[in-house]
Amino acid sequence: MQVVVLCSGGMDSVTALYWARKHHDVRMALSFDYGSKHNHREFPCAVEHARKLGVRHRLIPLEFIGEHFASDLLKTGGAIPEGRYAAKNMRRTVVPFRNGIMLAVAAGLAESVAAEGLVIAAHRGDHAIYPDCREDFMQAIGDAIRLGTHAGIQLLRPFIALTKGQIAAEGAKLGVDFALTWSCYKGGAVHCGRCGTCIERREAFLEAGMSDPTVYEWTGPLPPQPKA
C-alpha cells in the first residue's frame, strides 16, 4: 500500500516511519509546524530519518493553531508542567483537536499524491489525557477519511494498543537510532527529564530493557504514579 506517514521526529512517529517503510510504499513523511515549544527540536530529526530511508519529507505550517488555540504546549502558552501524563496538570499540554486537524490535512495531501493510507503513531500511553489519540476517536476519524476520499484512504495505527516501551523495542528491531529523536516538550538544549514526555521516554527504555541514548538535564527518581 502507498502511504503517507505523520512523522513529528519523536521516537514513536520515527518508529512508525520505519515500520511503514518495511511494510508499505512510503510516498511521504509529513510534519506539521503548529507553534509548539519543541517543534524546532523535532523537525531536524524527522528530516534526517526521512533522508536516511530515502523518503520525501514535507513540512506543513499550521500557524493558526499557535495563534488562536489555548495550550501550554504552544509558544503562546504558559510553562510546561512537570509530572506524569496521567496527572491532571498535564492536561494543560493538550492542543485541542490537534490530531483531528492534522489528519484532515494529511488525508487531503495523501489523496493528492495518490496514497492509499495514512500512518499515525498514536499509542496506549497517550490515552490518559489526549482524547484524539484514543481508538474510538481513531475509528471515527478513520471512517470519515475513508468515506470522504475517492481513494477510500485507510487510517493505519499500528501502535494503538502498544506501550511506549513496546514501541521502543519495535524501533530497535527496525534499526531506529533513538539518539536522533526528540521528546521533551520544553524544547531546550537537552531533554529536561521531568516533563511528561521525558518521564515516558525514560520509562520506555527501562521497560524495553534498552540503553537510553538521551541526554537529560535531570535524571533523578521517576515520580510515582498518580492515584486513580
ZAGU-357256 format. One record per residue (C-alpha): residue number from 1; z negated, y, x negated. Coordinates in nm, 3 decimals. Layout:
residues N
+-----+---------+---------+---------+
!  nr !      up !   north !    east !
+-----+---------+---------+---------+
! NUM !       Z !       Y !       X !
...
+-----+---------+---------+---------+
This chain:
residues 228
+-----+---------+---------+---------+
!  nr !      up !   north !    east !
+-----+---------+---------+---------+
!   1 !   0.000 !   0.000 !   0.000 !
!   2 !   0.076 !   0.352 !  -0.121 !
!   3 !  -0.244 !   0.556 !  -0.112 !
!   4 !  -0.396 !   0.895 !  -0.186 !
!   5 !  -0.748 !   0.885 !  -0.336 !
!   6 !  -1.008 !   1.153 !  -0.278 !
!   7 !  -1.148 !   1.197 !  -0.629 !
!   8 !  -1.403 !   1.468 !  -0.700 !
!   9 !  -1.484 !   1.350 !  -1.052 !
!  10 !  -1.816 !   1.190 !  -0.960 !
!  11 !  -1.897 !   0.831 !  -1.052 !
!  12 !  -1.828 !   0.697 !  -0.701 !
!  13 !  -1.492 !   0.863 !  -0.648 !
!  14 !  -1.374 !   0.786 !  -1.002 !
!  15 !  -1.462 !   0.420 !  -0.945 !
!  16 !  -1.269 !   0.438 !  -0.617 !
!  17 !  -0.969 !   0.570 !  -0.809 !
!  18 !  -0.984 !   0.275 !  -1.050 !
!  19 !  -1.032 !   0.034 !  -0.759 !
!  20 !  -0.731 !   0.182 !  -0.581 !
!  21 !  -0.522 !   0.167 !  -0.898 !
!  22 !  -0.596 !  -0.206 !  -0.921 !
!  23 !  -0.530 !  -0.292 !  -0.557 !
!  24 !  -0.272 !  -0.036 !  -0.441 !
!  25 !   0.002 !   0.203 !  -0.549 !
!  26 !  -0.176 !   0.535 !  -0.602 !
!  27 !   0.050 !   0.827 !  -0.520 !
!  28 !  -0.207 !   1.095 !  -0.597 !
!  29 !  -0.569 !   1.169 !  -0.686 !
!  30 !  -0.689 !   1.460 !  -0.474 !
!  31 !  -0.974 !   1.702 !  -0.545 !
!  32 !  -1.098 !   1.999 !  -0.342 !
!  33 !  -1.241 !   2.329 !  -0.462 !
!  34 !  -1.473 !   2.434 !  -0.181 !
!  35 !  -1.705 !   2.663 !  -0.374 !
!  36 !  -1.982 !   2.424 !  -0.474 !
!  37 !  -2.207 !   2.494 !  -0.770 !
!  38 !  -2.077 !   2.188 !  -0.955 !
!  39 !  -1.704 !   2.187 !  -0.872 !
!  40 !  -1.620 !   2.325 !  -1.217 !
!  41 !  -1.803 !   2.035 !  -1.384 !
!  42 !  -1.636 !   1.766 !  -1.170 !
!  43 !  -1.271 !   1.874 !  -1.187 !
!  44 !  -1.211 !   1.806 !  -1.557 !
!  45 !  -1.344 !   1.452 !  -1.505 !
!  46 !  -1.108 !   1.386 !  -1.216 !
!  47 !  -0.814 !   1.528 !  -1.410 !
!  48 !  -0.888 !   1.319 !  -1.719 !
!  49 !  -0.928 !   0.989 !  -1.532 !
!  50 !  -0.607 !   1.053 !  -1.338 !
!  51 !  -0.432 !   1.121 !  -1.669 !
!  52 !  -0.569 !   0.800 !  -1.824 !
!  53 !  -0.440 !   0.599 !  -1.529 !
!  54 !  -0.105 !   0.775 !  -1.513 !
!  55 !  -0.177 !   0.915 !  -1.167 !
!  56 !  -0.073 !   1.259 !  -1.046 !
!  57 !  -0.369 !   1.488 !  -0.971 !
!  58 !  -0.375 !   1.776 !  -0.729 !
!  59 !  -0.648 !   2.035 !  -0.662 !
!  60 !  -0.659 !   2.187 !  -0.314 !
!  61 !  -0.852 !   2.515 !  -0.268 !
!  62 !  -1.075 !   2.544 !   0.039 !
!  63 !  -1.228 !   2.885 !  -0.027 !
!  64 !  -1.322 !   2.938 !   0.336 !
!  65 !  -1.597 !   2.675 !   0.307 !
!  66 !  -1.773 !   2.861 !   0.027 !
!  67 !  -1.722 !   3.193 !   0.203 !
!  68 !  -1.837 !   3.102 !   0.552 !
!  69 !  -2.044 !   2.782 !   0.554 !
!  70 !  -2.421 !   2.757 !   0.502 !
!  71 !  -2.537 !   2.512 !   0.235 !
!  72 !  -2.740 !   2.530 !  -0.084 !
!  73 !  -2.472 !   2.316 !  -0.248 !
!  74 !  -2.243 !   2.619 !  -0.237 !
!  75 !  -2.242 !   2.907 !  -0.483 !
!  76 !  -2.327 !   3.134 !  -0.192 !
!  77 !  -2.636 !   2.926 !  -0.104 !
!  78 !  -2.988 !   2.905 !  -0.239 !
!  79 !  -3.127 !   2.700 !  -0.526 !
!  80 !  -3.051 !   2.328 !  -0.534 !
!  81 !  -3.361 !   2.140 !  -0.416 !
!  82 !  -3.508 !   1.860 !  -0.623 !
!  83 !  -3.604 !   1.517 !  -0.495 !
!  84 !  -3.452 !   1.211 !  -0.335 !
!  85 !  -3.167 !   1.219 !  -0.086 !
!  86 !  -3.388 !   1.081 !   0.187 !
!  87 !  -3.628 !   1.376 !   0.157 !
!  88 !  -3.592 !   1.643 !   0.425 !
!  89 !  -3.539 !   1.922 !   0.172 !
!  90 !  -3.218 !   1.755 !   0.050 !
!  91 !  -3.057 !   1.830 !   0.386 !
!  92 !  -3.013 !   2.182 !   0.251 !
!  93 !  -2.732 !   2.042 !   0.034 !
!  94 !  -2.527 !   1.921 !   0.332 !
!  95 !  -2.199 !   2.109 !   0.367 !
!  96 !  -2.128 !   2.090 !   0.741 !
!  97 !  -1.843 !   1.852 !   0.825 !
!  98 !  -1.715 !   1.857 !   0.467 !
!  99 !  -1.567 !   1.508 !   0.476 !
! 100 !  -1.408 !   1.571 !   0.813 !
! 101 !  -1.231 !   1.880 !   0.680 !
! 102 !  -1.124 !   1.716 !   0.356 !
! 103 !  -0.998 !   1.402 !   0.525 !
! 104 !  -0.796 !   1.607 !   0.772 !
! 105 !  -0.627 !   1.793 !   0.487 !
! 106 !  -0.583 !   1.471 !   0.289 !
! 107 !  -0.423 !   1.297 !   0.586 !
! 108 !  -0.160 !   1.567 !   0.616 !
! 109 !  -0.091 !   1.558 !   0.245 !
! 110 !  -0.079 !   1.177 !   0.242 !
! 111 !   0.186 !   1.173 !   0.512 !
! 112 !   0.377 !   1.444 !   0.325 !
! 113 !   0.401 !   1.224 !   0.012 !
! 114 !   0.487 !   0.910 !   0.212 !
! 115 !   0.150 !   0.741 !   0.156 !
! 116 !   0.015 !   0.486 !   0.399 !
! 117 !  -0.355 !   0.508 !   0.323 !
! 118 !  -0.643 !   0.730 !   0.216 !
! 119 !  -0.925 !   0.606 !  -0.006 !
! 120 !  -1.271 !   0.763 !   0.009 !
! 121 !  -1.581 !   0.653 !  -0.183 !
! 122 !  -1.847 !   0.706 !   0.086 !
! 123 !  -2.129 !   0.456 !   0.027 !
! 124 !  -2.456 !   0.334 !   0.171 !
! 125 !  -2.673 !   0.577 !  -0.023 !
! 126 !  -2.503 !   0.875 !   0.143 !
! 127 !  -2.605 !   0.772 !   0.492 !
! 128 !  -2.955 !   0.921 !   0.497 !
! 129 !  -2.855 !   1.287 !   0.521 !
! 130 !  -2.475 !   1.301 !   0.546 !
! 131 !  -2.353 !   1.225 !   0.899 !
! 132 !  -1.988 !   1.245 !   0.787 !
! 133 !  -2.039 !   0.962 !   0.536 !
! 134 !  -2.162 !   0.705 !   0.786 !
! 135 !  -1.949 !   0.417 !   0.905 !
! 136 !  -1.948 !   0.523 !   1.271 !
! 137 !  -1.802 !   0.859 !   1.168 !
! 138 !  -1.558 !   0.695 !   0.928 !
! 139 !  -1.436 !   0.461 !   1.201 !
! 140 !  -1.386 !   0.753 !   1.440 !
! 141 !  -1.202 !   0.979 !   1.198 !
! 142 !  -1.008 !   0.678 !   1.068 !
! 143 !  -0.884 !   0.620 !   1.422 !
! 144 !  -0.795 !   0.989 !   1.455 !
! 145 !  -0.597 !   0.984 !   1.130 !
! 146 !  -0.415 !   0.665 !   1.225 !
! 147 !  -0.330 !   0.792 !   1.572 !
! 148 !  -0.245 !   1.143 !   1.453 !
! 149 !   0.011 !   1.047 !   1.188 !
! 150 !   0.358 !   0.899 !   1.228 !
! 151 !   0.283 !   0.663 !   0.940 !
! 152 !  -0.037 !   0.540 !   1.106 !
! 153 !  -0.228 !   0.621 !   0.788 !
! 154 !  -0.526 !   0.394 !   0.726 !
! 155 !  -0.862 !   0.518 !   0.601 !
! 156 !  -0.990 !   0.282 !   0.332 !
! 157 !  -1.361 !   0.293 !   0.249 !
! 158 !  -1.420 !   0.005 !   0.007 !
! 159 !  -1.776 !   0.109 !  -0.084 !
! 160 !  -1.916 !   0.193 !   0.259 !
! 161 !  -2.165 !  -0.097 !   0.253 !
! 162 !  -2.246 !  -0.076 !  -0.120 !
! 163 !  -2.532 !   0.088 !  -0.305 !
! 164 !  -2.456 !   0.323 !  -0.592 !
! 165 !  -2.581 !   0.057 !  -0.832 !
! 166 !  -2.325 !  -0.187 !  -0.695 !
! 167 !  -2.057 !   0.079 !  -0.737 !
! 168 !  -2.165 !   0.130 !  -1.098 !
! 169 !  -2.134 !  -0.243 !  -1.160 !
! 170 !  -1.789 !  -0.246 !  -1.000 !
! 171 !  -1.683 !   0.051 !  -1.211 !
! 172 !  -1.795 !  -0.126 !  -1.528 !
! 173 !  -1.575 !  -0.424 !  -1.438 !
! 174 !  -1.282 !  -0.187 !  -1.384 !
! 175 !  -1.332 !  -0.012 !  -1.718 !
! 176 !  -1.464 !   0.323 !  -1.596 !
! 177 !  -1.609 !   0.547 !  -1.866 !
! 178 !  -1.906 !   0.687 !  -1.674 !
! 179 !  -1.983 !   0.936 !  -1.950 !
! 180 !  -1.676 !   1.117 !  -1.819 !
! 181 !  -1.810 !   1.161 !  -1.465 !
! 182 !  -2.029 !   1.432 !  -1.316 !
! 183 !  -2.300 !   1.410 !  -1.051 !
! 184 !  -2.556 !   1.692 !  -1.087 !
! 185 !  -2.546 !   1.942 !  -0.803 !
! 186 !  -2.677 !   2.223 !  -1.024 !
! 187 !  -2.362 !   2.230 !  -1.236 !
! 188 !  -2.535 !   2.321 !  -1.562 !
! 189 !  -2.450 !   2.232 !  -1.920 !
! 190 !  -2.603 !   1.884 !  -1.874 !
! 191 !  -2.732 !   1.684 !  -1.577 !
! 192 !  -3.070 !   1.818 !  -1.464 !
! 193 !  -3.219 !   1.473 !  -1.396 !
! 194 !  -3.421 !   1.597 !  -1.097 !
! 195 !  -3.183 !   1.671 !  -0.807 !
! 196 !  -3.086 !   1.409 !  -0.551 !
! 197 !  -2.759 !   1.314 !  -0.719 !
! 198 !  -2.921 !   1.289 !  -1.062 !
! 199 !  -3.200 !   1.068 !  -0.931 !
! 200 !  -2.948 !   0.849 !  -0.752 !
! 201 !  -2.733 !   0.831 !  -1.066 !
! 202 !  -3.028 !   0.733 !  -1.287 !
! 203 !  -3.132 !   0.462 !  -1.042 !
! 204 !  -2.776 !   0.332 !  -1.011 !
! 205 !  -2.757 !   0.239 !  -1.379 !
! 206 !  -3.104 !   0.084 !  -1.364 !
! 207 !  -3.009 !  -0.121 !  -1.058 !
! 208 !  -2.688 !  -0.236 !  -1.225 !
! 209 !  -2.870 !  -0.324 !  -1.547 !
! 210 !  -2.639 !  -0.093 !  -1.740 !
! 211 !  -2.693 !   0.158 !  -2.017 !
! 212 !  -2.682 !   0.511 !  -1.880 !
! 213 !  -2.447 !   0.728 !  -2.091 !
! 214 !  -2.556 !   1.050 !  -1.920 !
! 215 !  -2.730 !   1.336 !  -2.100 !
! 216 !  -3.016 !   1.462 !  -1.880 !
! 217 !  -3.229 !   1.772 !  -1.917 !
! 218 !  -3.527 !   1.578 !  -1.781 !
! 219 !  -3.588 !   1.202 !  -1.793 !
! 220 !  -3.942 !   1.181 !  -1.660 !
! 221 !  -4.060 !   0.930 !  -1.399 !
! 222 !  -3.846 !   0.898 !  -1.090 !
! 223 !  -4.015 !   1.030 !  -0.774 !
! 224 !  -4.145 !   0.777 !  -0.520 !
! 225 !  -3.952 !   0.701 !  -0.207 !
! 226 !  -4.046 !   0.940 !   0.077 !
! 227 !  -4.237 !   0.794 !   0.370 !
! 228 !  -4.027 !   0.700 !   0.671 !
+-----+---------+---------+---------+
